[in-house]
């Protein structure tokens, strides 16, 4: 996990961000030419906000390189879907391969970045995103464990608070873990955070909330920068 040195930018005049706005912010931070996997659910919306000249190559768990934005209308092909079974488009040069080969790419360190959803992320970067532990809840780990430990960087896209107002960034995860110390950055509806690897959480940018209010609502060590 890389240290950062950026002061927080507070947008207290607007926010929280909507789902598309969150995806747009994250898409703008993906390096040009990166090989990226987008997890099932909200992370898949990032594909719709990558400009055509971004040079980003999207990988799908079910066996595709070169995925484009979501397919709509006449562009929908029932045989062309992402890992979440949503219809998608293909970009020029797209390729297809066996599911096992796809997982070999994920496990072998060939992906520069993955974007995952989460139930909780700890201050040290532990990820819990496959099961709430509640009786009757359906576990859905999928390839999240493989991505969390195989990708070179892990970005999380999620709302910061539950419907009950509980924060999802915590000192220690109480839900079953997906992987330890794997998360690099967290994009939420009210703030973007950097995980430094030493139990500090750096706030990079806020929307509709101040740094002081964030600090009062999160029981983790929040900082404006790493100095």
C-alpha positions as CSV (number, residue, x, y, z in Angstrom):
1,X,0.0,0.0,0.0
2,X,1.4,3.3,-1.1
3,X,1.7,6.4,1.2
4,X,0.0,9.5,0.0
5,X,0.5,13.2,0.8
6,X,-2.6,15.1,-0.3
7,X,-4.7,17.5,1.9
8,X,-8.4,16.9,2.0
9,X,-10.7,18.8,-0.4
10,X,-14.1,19.5,1.2
11,X,-17.2,20.0,-0.9
12,X,-19.6,20.9,1.8
13,X,-21.8,22.7,-0.6
14,X,-22.8,19.6,-2.5
15,X,-23.3,15.9,-1.8
16,X,-23.8,13.1,-0.9
17,X,-22.9,11.7,-4.3
18,X,-25.3,9.5,-6.3
19,X,-24.3,6.0,-7.5
20,X,-23.3,7.3,-11.0
21,X,-21.3,10.2,-9.5
22,X,-19.4,7.8,-7.2
23,X,-18.6,5.6,-10.2
24,X,-17.4,8.7,-12.2
25,X,-15.1,9.8,-9.4
26,X,-13.5,6.4,-9.2
27,X,-13.3,6.0,-13.0
28,X,-11.3,9.2,-13.2
29,X,-8.6,7.7,-10.9
30,X,-8.0,4.5,-12.9
31,X,-4.6,4.8,-14.6
32,X,-4.4,4.8,-18.3
33,X,-3.7,1.3,-19.8
34,X,-4.6,-0.5,-16.6
35,X,-6.1,-4.0,-16.6
36,X,-9.1,-3.8,-14.3
37,X,-11.8,-6.1,-12.9
38,X,-15.1,-4.6,-11.8
39,X,-16.9,-6.6,-9.1
40,X,-20.5,-7.5,-9.2
41,X,-23.1,-4.9,-8.3
42,X,-22.3,-1.2,-8.1
43,X,-18.6,-1.6,-9.2
44,X,-19.8,-2.6,-12.7
45,X,-21.2,1.0,-13.2
46,X,-17.6,2.2,-13.4
47,X,-17.5,0.9,-17.0
48,X,-20.1,3.4,-18.0
49,X,-17.9,6.3,-17.0
50,X,-14.6,5.4,-18.6
51,X,-14.0,7.6,-21.7
52,X,-13.3,5.8,-25.0
53,X,-9.7,7.0,-25.0
54,X,-9.0,5.9,-21.4
55,X,-7.0,2.9,-22.6
56,X,-8.4,0.8,-19.7
57,X,-8.9,-2.9,-20.4
58,X,-11.8,-4.4,-18.4
59,X,-11.6,-8.0,-17.4
60,X,-14.6,-10.1,-16.4
61,X,-14.5,-13.1,-14.1
62,X,-16.6,-15.2,-16.5
63,X,-14.0,-14.9,-19.2
64,X,-13.6,-11.7,-21.2
65,X,-11.1,-9.0,-21.8
66,X,-12.1,-5.8,-23.5
67,X,-15.6,-5.3,-21.9
68,X,-17.3,-2.0,-22.7
69,X,-20.2,-0.1,-21.1
70,X,-23.5,-1.7,-20.3
71,X,-25.6,-2.8,-23.3
72,X,-29.1,-1.3,-23.8
73,X,-31.9,-1.6,-26.3
74,X,-30.9,-3.3,-29.6
75,X,-27.3,-3.6,-28.4
76,X,-28.3,-6.3,-25.9
77,X,-26.9,-9.8,-26.7
78,X,-28.1,-12.5,-24.2
79,X,-24.8,-14.3,-24.8
80,X,-22.7,-11.3,-23.9
81,X,-22.8,-10.7,-20.2
82,X,-20.5,-9.8,-17.3
83,X,-20.0,-11.9,-14.1
84,X,-23.2,-10.4,-12.6
85,X,-25.2,-11.6,-15.7
86,X,-25.9,-8.0,-16.8
87,X,-25.7,-7.4,-20.6
88,X,-22.5,-5.6,-21.7
89,X,-20.9,-4.4,-24.9
90,X,-17.5,-5.4,-26.3
91,X,-14.8,-3.1,-27.4
92,X,-12.6,-3.6,-30.5
93,X,-10.0,-6.3,-29.8
94,X,-12.1,-8.0,-27.1
95,X,-11.3,-11.7,-26.4
96,X,-12.9,-14.6,-24.6
97,X,-11.5,-17.5,-22.7
98,X,-12.4,-20.3,-20.2
99,X,-13.5,-19.5,-16.7
100,X,-10.4,-21.3,-15.3
101,X,-8.1,-19.1,-17.4
102,X,-9.9,-16.0,-16.1
103,X,-9.2,-17.1,-12.5
104,X,-5.6,-17.8,-13.4
105,X,-5.3,-14.2,-14.5
106,X,-6.9,-13.0,-11.2
107,X,-4.7,-15.3,-9.0
108,X,-1.5,-14.8,-11.0
109,X,-1.2,-11.1,-10.3
110,X,-2.0,-10.0,-13.9
111,X,-4.6,-7.4,-12.9
112,X,-3.5,-3.9,-12.1
113,X,-6.6,-3.1,-10.2
114,X,-10.0,-4.5,-9.0
115,X,-13.0,-2.6,-7.8
116,X,-15.1,-4.3,-5.2
117,X,-18.1,-3.6,-3.0
118,X,-18.0,-4.1,0.7
119,X,-20.0,-4.5,3.9
120,X,-17.0,-3.3,6.0
121,X,-13.4,-2.2,5.6
122,X,-11.1,-1.9,8.5
123,X,-8.6,0.9,9.2
124,X,-5.8,-1.5,8.3
125,X,-7.4,-2.4,4.9
126,X,-9.1,-5.7,5.9
127,X,-12.1,-6.4,3.6
128,X,-15.4,-8.0,4.5
129,X,-17.7,-8.2,1.4
130,X,-19.2,-11.7,1.0
131,X,-21.4,-12.4,4.1
132,X,-23.0,-10.4,6.9
133,X,-23.1,-13.4,9.2
134,X,-26.8,-12.9,9.8
135,X,-28.9,-16.1,10.1
136,X,-30.5,-16.9,6.7
137,X,-28.2,-14.5,4.8
138,X,-27.0,-15.9,1.5
139,X,-23.1,-16.0,1.3
140,X,-21.8,-14.8,-2.1
141,X,-18.0,-14.9,-2.1
142,X,-17.7,-15.6,-5.8
143,X,-14.2,-14.5,-7.0
144,X,-13.8,-11.8,-4.4
145,X,-11.1,-13.6,-2.4
146,X,-9.1,-14.3,-5.6
147,X,-9.4,-10.6,-6.7
148,X,-8.6,-9.2,-3.3
149,X,-5.3,-11.0,-3.0
150,X,-4.4,-11.3,-6.7
151,X,-4.9,-7.7,-8.0
152,X,-2.1,-5.3,-7.5
153,X,-4.4,-2.7,-6.1
154,X,-7.9,-2.9,-4.6
155,X,-10.4,-0.1,-4.7
156,X,-13.7,-0.4,-2.8
157,X,-16.9,1.4,-3.9
158,X,-19.7,1.6,-1.3
159,X,-21.9,3.9,0.7
160,X,-20.2,5.0,3.9
161,X,-23.1,4.4,6.3
162,X,-25.6,1.6,6.6
163,X,-29.4,2.4,6.6
164,X,-29.2,2.4,10.4
165,X,-26.4,5.0,10.2
166,X,-23.6,2.7,11.2
167,X,-20.2,3.4,9.5
168,X,-18.8,0.7,7.2
169,X,-15.2,1.8,7.9
170,X,-14.3,0.4,11.2
171,X,-11.4,-0.4,13.5
172,X,-11.9,-4.1,13.0
173,X,-14.3,-5.9,10.8
174,X,-17.1,-7.8,12.6
175,X,-18.3,-9.6,9.5
176,X,-16.5,-12.7,8.0
177,X,-13.4,-11.5,6.2
178,X,-12.6,-11.8,2.5
179,X,-8.9,-10.9,2.8
180,X,-6.5,-9.1,5.1
181,X,-4.8,-5.8,4.5
182,X,-5.8,-5.7,0.8
183,X,-7.7,-2.4,0.3
184,X,-5.8,0.6,-1.0
185,X,-8.6,3.1,-1.5
186,X,-12.3,3.5,-0.6
187,X,-14.8,5.6,-2.6
188,X,-18.1,6.4,-0.9
189,X,-21.0,8.8,-1.3
190,X,-19.6,11.3,1.1
191,X,-15.8,10.9,1.0
192,X,-12.9,9.2,-0.6
193,X,-10.3,7.6,1.7
194,X,-6.8,6.2,1.3
195,X,-5.6,3.3,3.5
196,X,-2.0,3.9,4.5
197,X,-1.2,0.4,5.8
198,X,-0.5,1.6,9.4
199,X,-4.0,1.8,10.7
200,X,-4.5,5.4,9.6
201,X,-7.2,6.4,7.2
202,X,-6.5,9.5,5.0
203,X,-9.4,11.6,3.8
204,X,-8.8,12.8,0.3
205,X,-12.1,14.5,-0.6
206,X,-15.5,15.0,0.9
207,X,-19.0,15.7,-0.4
208,X,-21.8,17.2,1.7
209,X,-19.9,16.6,4.9
210,X,-16.9,18.2,6.6
211,X,-13.7,16.5,7.8
212,X,-14.6,17.4,11.4
213,X,-18.0,15.7,11.1
214,X,-16.5,12.6,9.5
215,X,-14.0,12.4,12.4
216,X,-16.9,12.6,14.9
217,X,-18.8,9.8,13.2
218,X,-16.1,7.3,12.4
219,X,-14.3,5.4,15.2
220,X,-11.0,5.2,13.3
221,X,-7.9,7.3,13.1
222,X,-8.7,9.9,10.4
223,X,-6.1,12.3,9.0
224,X,-6.0,15.1,6.5
225,X,-2.7,13.8,5.1
226,X,0.1,11.5,6.1
227,X,2.5,14.1,7.6
